Amino acid sequence: MKQLKLTGFLFFFFLTESLTLPTKPQDVDDVSITQKFIEDNIGYITIIAFAQYIQEASFEEVEMLVKAMTEYRDKCLADMTLPECSKLANDVLLENICTMEGLPQKHNFSHCCHKADFERKHCFLHNKKADVGFLPPLPTLDPEEKCQTYKNNRESFLNNYIYEVSRRNPFVFAPTLLTAAARFEEMTKTCCEEQEKANCFRTKAETFIQYLKALSSYQKNVCGALMKFGPQILKSINIAVLSQKFPKIEFKELISLLEDVSSKYDGCCEGDVVQCIHGRSKVMSHICSKQDSISSKIKECCEKKIPERGECIIYSNKDDRPNNLPLREAKFTESENVCEERDADQENFMAEFLYQYSRRHPELSTPELLRIAGVYEDLLRECCNTKNPPDCYRHAENKFNETTEKSLKIVQRECEHFQISGKDDLKYHYLINLTKLAPQLSTEELTFLGKEMVTALTTCCTLSEEFACVDNLVDLVLGELCGINENRSINPAVDHCCKTNFAFRRSCFEGLEADKTYVPPSTSQGLFTFHTDLCQAHNEELQRKKDRFLVNLVKLKPELTRVELQSLLVDFTNVVKKCCQAQGPEACFKEEGPKLSAKSQVA
């Protein structure tokens, strides 16, 4: 495989598109360059697709498929007229997966191989598992060993890295994983030259992990919206995001861009890696071909080569609001003919409202803009059935302000809680809350969600754009909770919030109480059996064990109050401290564990 030069080859993470032939002259070069990129990186792309579809597959099995796909590429490059070369790349990939001897039976996906075309693709999509607790812990190498492995066999080292990350992130878009691999290689090169290798890896890895985690959350959230609510909600998200980022774009141009970015069955969300890469390139070509009318902030980005310009555009600043843009668009609240215009083309009318409101309100979050659009749609439904519609919808701005005020109060309350409680207490608050709401989720999922809620507040609560930041990030956490597949089920109350209204799910979750349908396990399942591994755990690992103990305690005793649960967590911490300082830690744990169990019975 060729040198992995992928930095910046990042999918425009809020955009989607299916593979089509170029329709404009300026697209032709971009499509051919993108195609060349795919051909050169077929090995990495195959690893991503296979490891995401069949997460249980071994690295050796993945390498077998890479060999088969590389041979397919070489055959088709030599003679494109061969019948098999007219097939879509993802179809060829799935066919090869299905024909690997014994593999479908071994990893339990034979049922998918018996299907064809769209049904087969969707079967493989639903085979993906967001909770990767069934996989072994991510292998960790000593820094010196890591550097030696990279030096001895760079290709195998990177292949293995892409494999391990892809199978643990089954819904992350392929271009994001390719960019992550490039960044990982840059980090490895840099740190292997350093004297303090371990410190270098630790420092650089944090930024790198946050980058991957942030894009993973966003992509899963958007794909979850598409899977659960259909293409219309995806279109609305794109309108809100694009109108805020590019406020000078004309509505007609925005609609043209949306034609490129919206598709009913989006390649990236479905895991079609080749279609995803092609679609991303086409979107960037569209934006850069119209940059004068779209944004003044992307000129330098569009001068970069195709692999680099995508990330540059994503991380470019929001464009300045046009000077001649009035604070309100009178057409939607003061015109006498609002109902007639709505009735003439409701979808286009609501799209234009969302566009106009979003470009005027860069301070609002994407979910809040969707809530405002929902409120306006409901208001018109009511007003257009009255004797005097203009008199009814003239006060729409008051309704919008009320909606934002409610959302703002939720964020202010959360940030005040953060300021008063501190990081650890806040985390315990969310671990308890989330476990009571959704005890059916795995312990790993719940501890992850609790940490993400804390990250959202610690990241945003001191910023000037506090509201949009908190609301956007908390919405991503709810997206993680609700999951990507439309058939995911947790419990009736949570399912209702996840599937009823995308824009208002935050306020829906605010009103939820502990799940009344949950039946806790009849035994403690070893929760109060402690061993000396607690004494070997470093601070971070010990903290993880404490978090897991608290979540499992709530699952076992959901009727306990927050105060009782936190008191038992303090007792657990004291037991660990006491026994790890004792002469015989194992004997101490054997004595103290049952005491803590008994205390939980009477708490």
VMD Tcl script that draws the C-alpha trace (Angstrom):
set ca {
  {0.00 0.00 0.00}
  {1.19 3.51 -0.71}
  {2.22 6.14 1.80}
  {-0.78 7.09 3.90}
  {-1.12 10.82 3.25}
  {-4.65 11.40 4.40}
  {-4.57 14.31 6.81}
  {-7.62 16.40 6.07}
  {-9.37 13.67 4.09}
  {-12.29 14.08 6.43}
  {-15.89 13.72 5.43}
  {-17.86 16.94 5.74}
  {-19.49 15.44 8.79}
  {-22.92 16.92 8.51}
  {-23.29 16.21 4.80}
  {-24.37 13.12 2.92}
  {-24.51 12.11 -0.74}
  {-24.79 9.07 -2.98}
  {-22.34 8.28 -5.74}
  {-23.28 9.85 -9.08}
  {-21.38 10.75 -12.22}
  {-20.03 14.33 -12.48}
  {-22.56 16.78 -13.88}
  {-20.38 19.88 -14.13}
  {-17.05 20.26 -15.97}
  {-15.18 21.26 -12.80}
  {-16.26 18.00 -11.12}
  {-14.43 15.72 -13.55}
  {-10.90 16.21 -12.16}
  {-12.15 15.90 -8.59}
  {-13.92 12.60 -9.34}
  {-10.87 11.11 -11.07}
  {-8.55 12.22 -8.24}
  {-10.94 10.75 -5.67}
  {-11.17 7.52 -7.65}
  {-7.36 7.32 -7.76}
  {-7.25 7.87 -3.99}
  {-9.69 4.98 -3.47}
  {-7.70 2.68 -5.76}
  {-4.43 3.50 -3.98}
  {-5.97 2.93 -0.53}
  {-8.14 -0.12 -1.27}
  {-6.42 -2.07 1.51}
  {-7.20 0.45 4.25}
  {-10.75 0.94 2.94}
  {-11.37 -2.83 2.93}
  {-10.10 -3.16 6.51}
  {-12.47 -0.41 7.68}
  {-15.52 -1.87 5.93}
  {-14.89 -5.47 7.02}
  {-13.96 -4.62 10.62}
  {-17.07 -2.41 10.97}
  {-19.45 -4.95 9.43}
  {-17.99 -8.06 11.16}
  {-16.50 -6.77 14.40}
  {-15.70 -10.26 15.69}
  {-13.48 -11.10 12.68}
  {-9.80 -11.71 13.41}
  {-7.02 -9.62 11.90}
  {-5.94 -12.66 9.87}
  {-9.45 -12.95 8.36}
  {-9.40 -9.24 7.53}
  {-6.04 -9.66 5.78}
  {-7.52 -12.45 3.63}
  {-10.26 -10.10 2.43}
  {-7.72 -7.32 1.75}
  {-5.85 -9.75 -0.50}
  {-9.06 -10.65 -2.37}
  {-10.10 -7.00 -2.85}
  {-6.61 -5.98 -3.98}
  {-6.68 -8.74 -6.60}
  {-10.14 -7.53 -7.71}
  {-8.81 -3.97 -8.07}
  {-5.81 -5.10 -10.11}
  {-7.98 -7.25 -12.38}
  {-10.40 -4.38 -13.07}
  {-7.65 -1.81 -13.61}
  {-6.22 -4.18 -16.24}
  {-9.60 -4.70 -17.98}
  {-12.62 -2.58 -16.96}
  {-14.84 -4.40 -19.48}
  {-14.98 -7.54 -17.32}
  {-18.59 -8.18 -16.12}
  {-17.62 -8.15 -12.41}
  {-16.03 -4.72 -12.78}
  {-19.40 -3.05 -13.38}
  {-20.59 -3.92 -9.88}
  {-20.69 -1.43 -7.02}
  {-17.63 -1.73 -4.77}
  {-19.70 -2.34 -1.63}
  {-21.60 -5.17 -3.33}
  {-18.30 -6.80 -4.34}
  {-17.02 -6.43 -0.77}
  {-20.12 -8.06 0.75}
  {-20.01 -10.86 -1.84}
  {-16.39 -11.57 -0.90}
  {-17.24 -11.54 2.81}
  {-20.09 -14.00 2.21}
  {-17.95 -16.38 0.14}
  {-15.10 -16.62 2.68}
  {-15.22 -20.29 3.69}
  {-16.91 -20.90 7.04}
  {-16.88 -17.19 8.00}
  {-20.67 -16.50 7.85}
  {-21.37 -19.48 10.11}
  {-18.49 -18.73 12.48}
  {-19.56 -15.11 13.06}
  {-23.32 -15.66 12.72}
  {-24.16 -13.54 9.67}
  {-25.30 -16.28 7.24}
  {-28.81 -14.78 7.27}
  {-27.43 -11.60 5.69}
  {-25.68 -13.55 2.93}
  {-28.99 -15.14 1.94}
  {-30.37 -11.69 1.11}
  {-29.53 -9.57 -1.95}
  {-28.82 -5.94 -2.87}
  {-30.41 -3.35 -0.57}
  {-31.74 -5.95 1.90}
  {-28.31 -7.54 2.25}
  {-26.67 -4.16 2.87}
  {-29.22 -3.26 5.53}
  {-28.86 -6.65 7.20}
  {-25.11 -6.06 7.56}
  {-25.80 -2.56 8.87}
  {-28.11 -3.92 11.58}
  {-25.49 -6.54 12.44}
  {-23.21 -3.77 13.74}
  {-23.00 -3.47 17.52}
  {-22.52 -0.08 19.16}
  {-21.75 -1.64 22.55}
  {-18.33 -3.22 22.01}
  {-18.01 -4.76 25.47}
  {-17.83 -8.20 23.82}
  {-14.43 -7.31 22.29}
  {-11.19 -7.83 24.23}
  {-9.53 -4.69 25.69}
  {-7.68 -2.59 23.12}
  {-4.11 -3.93 22.97}
  {-1.58 -1.53 24.48}
  {2.13 -1.59 23.71}
  {5.00 -0.13 25.67}
  {6.13 3.08 23.82}
  {9.52 1.59 22.96}
  {7.86 -1.58 21.67}
  {5.33 0.49 19.70}
  {8.12 2.46 18.00}
  {10.09 -0.69 17.19}
  {7.00 -2.38 15.70}
  {6.31 0.69 13.54}
  {9.94 0.81 12.39}
  {10.07 -2.92 11.57}
  {6.79 -3.14 9.64}
  {4.94 0.13 9.12}
  {2.24 -1.36 6.88}
  {1.28 -4.16 9.29}
  {1.39 -1.71 12.23}
  {-1.03 0.73 10.54}
  {-3.29 -2.03 9.21}
  {-3.63 -3.44 12.70}
  {-4.34 0.01 14.15}
  {-7.09 0.72 11.55}
  {-8.58 -2.73 12.22}
  {-8.70 -2.29 16.01}
  {-10.15 1.25 15.85}
  {-12.69 0.42 13.11}
  {-14.17 -2.61 14.88}
  {-14.61 -0.52 18.05}
  {-16.20 2.36 16.11}
  {-18.58 0.59 13.71}
  {-20.58 3.69 12.78}
  {-17.76 6.19 12.24}
  {-17.45 7.32 8.62}
  {-14.55 5.81 6.68}
  {-12.89 9.16 5.78}
  {-12.81 10.08 9.48}
  {-11.08 6.80 10.31}
  {-8.60 7.34 7.48}
  {-7.79 10.79 8.82}
  {-7.47 9.33 12.32}
  {-4.99 6.76 10.97}
  {-2.94 9.53 9.35}
  {-2.90 11.51 12.59}
  {-1.95 8.39 14.52}
  {0.98 7.84 12.18}
  {2.10 11.48 12.54}
  {1.90 11.11 16.32}
  {3.90 7.87 16.20}
  {6.61 9.40 14.01}
  {6.92 12.46 16.26}
  {6.89 10.63 19.58}
  {9.31 7.93 18.47}
  {11.89 10.67 17.92}
  {11.41 12.02 21.45}
  {13.44 11.09 24.53}
  {10.30 11.01 26.72}
  {8.26 8.80 24.41}
  {5.60 7.80 26.97}
  {4.89 11.42 27.92}
  {4.69 12.44 24.25}
  {2.19 9.68 23.41}
  {0.10 10.48 26.49}
  {-0.08 14.22 25.71}
  {-0.80 13.89 21.99}
  {-3.19 10.97 22.37}
  {-5.65 13.02 24.45}
  {-6.30 15.52 21.63}
  {-6.43 12.72 19.11}
  {-8.97 10.70 21.14}
  {-11.19 13.76 21.65}
  {-11.11 14.44 17.89}
  {-12.26 10.92 17.05}
  {-14.82 10.83 19.86}
  {-16.40 14.17 18.85}
  {-16.82 13.20 15.21}
  {-18.02 9.73 16.15}
  {-20.77 11.21 18.36}
  {-21.87 13.68 15.70}
  {-21.96 11.10 12.93}
  {-23.88 8.58 15.03}
  {-26.36 11.28 16.06}
  {-27.03 12.38 12.49}
  {-27.27 8.80 11.20}
  {-29.55 7.89 14.10}
  {-31.80 10.80 13.11}
  {-31.85 9.58 9.51}
  {-32.57 5.96 10.47}
  {-35.29 6.78 13.01}
  {-36.96 9.84 11.47}
  {-36.13 9.64 7.76}
  {-34.49 12.00 5.24}
  {-36.62 15.04 6.13}
  {-35.03 15.45 9.58}
  {-31.58 15.05 8.02}
  {-32.45 17.82 5.56}
  {-33.56 20.07 8.44}
  {-30.32 19.45 10.35}
  {-28.31 20.31 7.24}
  {-30.31 23.48 6.61}
  {-29.73 24.69 10.18}
  {-25.99 23.86 10.19}
  {-25.25 25.22 6.71}
  {-27.29 28.41 7.18}
  {-25.41 29.21 10.38}
  {-22.00 28.43 8.89}
  {-22.68 30.18 5.57}
  {-25.20 32.96 6.39}
  {-24.69 34.79 3.10}
  {-25.67 31.79 0.97}
  {-28.87 32.42 -1.01}
  {-31.78 30.09 -0.36}
  {-31.81 28.91 -3.98}
  {-28.10 28.03 -3.72}
  {-28.68 26.26 -0.40}
  {-31.39 24.10 -1.98}
  {-29.00 23.28 -4.83}
  {-26.35 22.25 -2.29}
  {-28.88 20.17 -0.36}
  {-29.63 18.25 -3.55}
  {-26.00 17.15 -3.44}
  {-25.87 16.37 0.27}
  {-29.20 14.70 0.94}
  {-30.06 11.18 -0.14}
  {-32.61 8.77 1.20}
  {-30.15 5.98 1.89}
  {-26.92 7.69 2.60}
  {-23.71 5.77 1.88}
  {-21.86 6.95 4.97}
  {-24.63 5.99 7.40}
  {-25.03 2.63 5.69}
  {-21.31 1.88 5.91}
  {-20.73 2.04 2.13}
  {-17.18 3.38 2.40}
  {-16.54 4.01 -1.31}
  {-19.84 5.81 -1.82}
  {-19.12 7.83 1.34}
  {-15.72 8.99 0.06}
  {-17.08 9.86 -3.40}
  {-20.03 11.74 -1.89}
  {-17.78 13.76 0.40}
  {-15.59 14.81 -2.51}
  {-18.57 15.87 -4.59}
  {-19.93 18.06 -1.80}
  {-16.56 19.81 -1.40}
  {-16.39 20.41 -5.15}
  {-19.83 22.02 -5.06}
  {-18.93 24.32 -2.16}
  {-15.60 25.39 -3.67}
  {-17.06 25.95 -7.14}
  {-19.51 28.46 -5.61}
  {-17.36 29.89 -2.82}
  {-17.96 33.53 -3.81}
  {-21.66 33.13 -3.14}
  {-21.28 30.75 -0.18}
  {-18.52 32.00 2.14}
  {-15.60 34.42 2.32}
  {-13.82 32.20 4.86}
  {-12.99 29.20 2.67}
  {-10.82 30.69 -0.13}
  {-7.57 29.28 1.28}
  {-9.23 25.93 2.00}
  {-10.43 25.59 -1.59}
  {-6.92 26.24 -2.90}
  {-5.71 23.12 -1.11}
  {-5.64 19.73 -2.77}
  {-8.73 17.54 -2.48}
  {-7.49 15.40 0.40}
  {-6.67 18.46 2.56}
  {-9.47 20.88 1.78}
  {-12.31 18.98 3.48}
  {-11.03 19.33 7.03}
  {-10.02 22.92 6.33}
  {-13.60 23.81 5.33}
  {-15.09 22.01 8.32}
  {-12.89 23.86 10.78}
  {-13.19 27.24 9.07}
  {-15.00 29.88 11.10}
  {-18.65 30.70 10.57}
  {-18.96 33.43 7.98}
  {-19.97 36.92 9.09}
  {-23.64 37.75 8.96}
  {-24.44 40.00 5.96}
  {-24.70 43.67 6.99}
  {-27.98 44.14 5.15}
  {-29.67 41.21 6.86}
  {-32.56 42.52 9.03}
  {-33.04 40.98 12.47}
  {-36.37 39.48 11.41}
  {-37.76 38.10 8.17}
  {-41.18 39.79 7.93}
  {-42.39 37.32 5.34}
  {-43.07 34.66 7.97}
  {-44.83 36.66 10.68}
  {-46.15 39.90 9.19}
  {-47.36 38.99 5.71}
  {-51.09 38.62 5.13}
  {-50.49 35.63 2.86}
  {-48.47 33.30 5.07}
  {-51.07 30.51 4.99}
  {-51.44 30.69 1.21}
  {-47.66 30.53 0.70}
  {-47.38 27.62 3.12}
  {-50.19 25.70 1.41}
  {-48.65 26.23 -2.04}
  {-45.45 24.32 -1.09}
  {-45.26 23.41 2.57}
  {-41.89 21.61 2.46}
  {-40.13 24.45 0.65}
  {-41.83 27.10 2.80}
  {-40.71 25.47 6.06}
  {-37.21 24.94 4.67}
  {-36.93 28.64 3.88}
  {-38.19 29.59 7.35}
  {-35.53 27.41 8.98}
  {-32.88 28.87 6.66}
  {-33.87 32.47 7.44}
  {-34.10 31.91 11.20}
  {-30.83 29.95 11.41}
  {-28.71 32.49 9.52}
  {-29.99 35.22 11.85}
  {-29.27 33.26 15.04}
  {-25.68 31.97 15.18}
  {-25.99 31.90 18.99}
  {-28.56 29.07 18.98}
  {-27.88 25.32 18.91}
  {-28.98 23.08 16.05}
  {-31.61 21.31 18.23}
  {-33.00 24.69 19.31}
  {-33.37 25.84 15.71}
  {-35.27 22.62 14.94}
  {-37.49 23.23 17.99}
  {-38.29 26.76 16.75}
  {-39.18 25.36 13.32}
  {-41.43 22.78 15.00}
  {-43.16 25.46 17.09}
  {-43.71 27.61 13.99}
  {-45.15 24.68 12.02}
  {-47.58 23.84 14.85}
  {-48.55 27.51 15.20}
  {-49.40 27.81 11.50}
  {-51.39 24.59 11.63}
  {-53.48 26.22 14.36}
  {-53.57 29.78 12.98}
  {-54.43 28.86 9.39}
  {-57.65 27.27 10.67}
  {-58.84 30.46 12.42}
  {-60.97 33.28 10.99}
  {-58.08 35.74 11.20}
  {-54.76 33.92 10.65}
  {-52.51 37.06 10.51}
  {-53.72 38.16 13.92}
  {-52.85 34.70 15.25}
  {-49.34 34.22 13.82}
  {-48.26 37.84 14.27}
  {-47.10 36.92 17.78}
  {-44.93 34.04 16.58}
  {-41.72 35.70 17.81}
  {-43.06 35.56 21.37}
  {-43.57 31.80 20.96}
  {-40.02 31.42 19.66}
  {-38.61 33.39 22.58}
  {-40.61 31.31 25.07}
  {-39.24 28.10 23.54}
  {-35.66 29.36 23.72}
  {-36.20 30.60 27.27}
  {-37.27 27.11 28.39}
  {-34.20 25.53 26.79}
  {-31.96 28.22 28.23}
  {-33.24 27.58 31.76}
  {-32.37 23.88 31.46}
  {-28.81 24.75 30.40}
  {-28.43 27.39 33.13}
  {-29.62 24.90 35.75}
  {-27.10 22.30 34.54}
  {-24.24 24.80 34.51}
  {-25.13 26.03 38.02}
  {-25.12 22.40 39.16}
  {-21.66 22.01 37.61}
  {-20.33 25.16 39.35}
  {-21.66 24.03 42.74}
  {-20.94 20.29 42.58}
  {-17.56 19.95 40.93}
  {-16.56 17.32 38.40}
  {-16.75 14.10 40.46}
  {-20.07 14.80 42.20}
  {-21.55 15.86 38.87}
  {-20.43 12.60 37.29}
  {-21.99 10.56 40.12}
  {-25.20 12.58 39.70}
  {-25.42 11.63 36.02}
  {-24.35 8.02 36.54}
  {-27.19 7.59 39.05}
  {-29.72 9.47 36.90}
  {-28.90 7.67 33.67}
  {-28.84 4.23 35.30}
  {-32.24 4.81 36.91}
  {-33.64 5.97 33.54}
  {-32.11 3.19 31.44}
  {-30.89 0.33 33.67}
  {-31.15 -2.05 30.69}
  {-28.04 -0.49 29.11}
  {-24.69 -2.12 29.78}
  {-22.45 -0.83 32.55}
  {-19.91 0.27 29.92}
  {-22.52 2.32 28.04}
  {-23.80 4.00 31.20}
  {-20.34 4.95 32.51}
  {-19.49 6.32 29.06}
  {-22.68 8.40 28.90}
  {-22.11 9.77 32.41}
  {-18.59 10.88 31.53}
  {-19.82 12.46 28.30}
  {-22.43 14.53 30.16}
  {-19.70 15.84 32.44}
  {-17.45 16.58 29.45}
  {-20.26 18.59 27.83}
  {-20.67 20.79 30.91}
  {-16.97 21.19 31.74}
  {-16.29 22.10 28.10}
  {-19.11 24.60 27.70}
  {-20.22 26.12 30.99}
  {-17.50 28.78 31.07}
  {-17.82 29.83 27.41}
  {-19.60 32.92 26.10}
  {-21.60 30.66 23.74}
  {-22.56 28.46 26.71}
  {-26.14 27.75 25.59}
  {-25.44 26.49 22.05}
  {-22.38 24.56 23.20}
  {-24.13 22.71 26.05}
  {-27.32 22.07 24.06}
  {-25.41 20.71 21.06}
  {-23.14 18.44 23.13}
  {-25.89 17.12 25.42}
  {-27.92 16.35 22.30}
  {-25.00 14.22 21.10}
  {-25.03 12.32 24.41}
  {-28.76 11.65 23.97}
  {-27.99 10.49 20.44}
  {-25.49 7.99 21.89}
  {-28.12 6.81 24.39}
  {-30.85 6.42 21.75}
  {-28.51 4.63 19.37}
  {-28.33 4.55 15.62}
  {-30.60 1.65 14.63}
  {-34.31 2.32 14.43}
  {-35.09 -1.05 16.09}
  {-33.04 -0.38 19.23}
  {-35.24 -0.75 22.30}
  {-34.32 0.15 25.89}
  {-37.56 0.60 27.83}
  {-40.96 2.13 26.93}
  {-40.32 5.59 28.44}
  {-36.83 6.01 26.94}
  {-37.96 4.58 23.59}
  {-40.77 7.15 23.52}
  {-38.32 10.04 23.98}
  {-35.89 8.60 21.42}
  {-38.45 7.99 18.69}
  {-41.22 10.57 19.06}
  {-39.64 13.95 18.23}
  {-35.96 14.48 17.41}
  {-35.92 18.21 18.22}
  {-37.73 17.90 21.56}
  {-36.16 14.74 22.95}
  {-34.09 16.79 25.40}
  {-37.16 18.19 27.15}
  {-38.76 14.73 26.97}
  {-35.81 13.22 28.88}
  {-36.00 16.08 31.40}
  {-39.45 14.84 32.42}
  {-38.50 11.17 32.82}
  {-38.34 9.36 36.15}
  {-36.79 6.01 37.10}
  {-37.90 3.14 34.87}
  {-40.83 1.39 36.55}
  {-40.70 -1.66 34.27}
  {-37.18 -2.65 35.36}
  {-36.74 -5.82 37.44}
  {-33.36 -5.82 39.25}
  {-31.26 -9.02 39.48}
  {-32.19 -11.31 42.37}
  {-28.58 -11.70 43.54}
  {-25.72 -9.26 43.95}
  {-23.76 -11.05 41.16}
  {-20.44 -10.57 42.91}
  {-20.82 -6.81 43.33}
  {-19.55 -6.97 46.93}
  {-16.76 -9.46 46.25}
  {-13.52 -7.47 46.13}
  {-9.96 -8.56 45.36}
  {-6.43 -7.16 45.53}
  {-6.60 -5.98 41.89}
  {-8.21 -2.86 43.42}
  {-4.90 -2.16 45.15}
  {-2.91 -2.42 41.92}
  {-5.24 -0.07 40.03}
  {-3.79 3.36 39.28}
  {-5.90 6.47 39.91}
  {-7.66 6.44 36.54}
  {-8.35 2.70 36.62}
  {-9.54 2.88 40.23}
  {-11.89 5.71 39.27}
  {-13.33 3.54 36.48}
  {-13.90 0.73 38.98}
  {-15.68 3.15 41.33}
  {-17.91 4.33 38.46}
  {-18.74 0.74 37.54}
  {-19.48 -0.11 41.19}
  {-21.92 2.81 41.43}
  {-23.73 1.93 38.19}
  {-24.02 -1.75 39.17}
  {-25.21 -0.73 42.63}
  {-28.02 1.35 41.09}
  {-28.93 -1.61 38.85}
  {-29.06 -3.88 41.90}
  {-30.84 -1.41 44.21}
  {-32.77 1.07 42.00}
  {-35.02 2.00 44.94}
  {-32.16 3.60 46.90}
  {-32.05 7.39 47.03}
  {-29.16 9.44 45.65}
  {-27.92 10.15 49.20}
  {-27.96 6.45 50.12}
  {-26.16 5.48 46.91}
  {-23.45 8.09 47.34}
  {-23.01 7.08 50.98}
  {-22.41 3.47 49.88}
  {-19.92 4.70 47.26}
  {-17.99 6.51 50.02}
  {-18.05 3.29 52.06}
  {-16.69 1.37 49.06}
  {-13.87 3.91 48.70}
  {-13.05 3.59 52.41}
  {-13.01 -0.22 52.20}
  {-10.52 -0.08 49.32}
  {-8.31 2.35 51.21}
  {-8.47 0.36 54.45}
  {-7.84 -3.07 52.90}
  {-5.07 -1.94 50.57}
  {-3.20 -0.61 53.63}
  {-3.83 -3.78 55.64}
  {-1.21 -6.51 56.06}
  {-3.51 -9.05 54.41}
  {-5.59 -7.18 51.81}
  {-7.41 -10.29 50.50}
  {-8.55 -11.32 54.01}
  {-9.63 -7.74 54.70}
  {-11.71 -7.61 51.50}
  {-13.28 -10.97 52.39}
  {-14.39 -9.53 55.73}
  {-15.46 -6.05 54.57}
  {-17.34 -7.05 51.38}
  {-20.24 -8.80 53.20}
  {-20.50 -5.86 55.64}
  {-20.99 -3.44 52.74}
  {-23.52 -5.82 51.19}
  {-25.46 -5.96 54.45}
  {-25.42 -2.17 54.69}
  {-26.90 -1.90 51.19}
  {-29.82 -4.09 52.34}
  {-30.84 -1.65 55.07}
  {-29.84 1.62 53.40}
}
mol new
graphics top color blue
foreach p $ca { graphics top sphere $p radius 0.5 }
foreach p [lrange $ca 0 end-1] q [lrange $ca 1 end] { graphics top cylinder $p $q radius 0.2 }
display resetview
